[in-house]
Amino acid sequence: MAARMLGIITTEGFTFEIWEEPNGRVHFKVDADIDAGGENGQSGG
């Protein structure tokens, strides 16, 4: 059995895909960037 797409959310120029695996786990696939280096001014503390 293959994974099945549960839905798509499109907002503010981003697309979010929601997938369910045969074992029931759900994943969100997003075409967005993650700022892990603090370039946007956050300083993790």
Summary of the structure (lengths in Angstrom):
residues: 45
radius of gyration: 14.8
end to end distance: 44.3
largest distance: 44.6
contacts: 66
relative contact order: 0.23
helix: 0%
strand: 44%
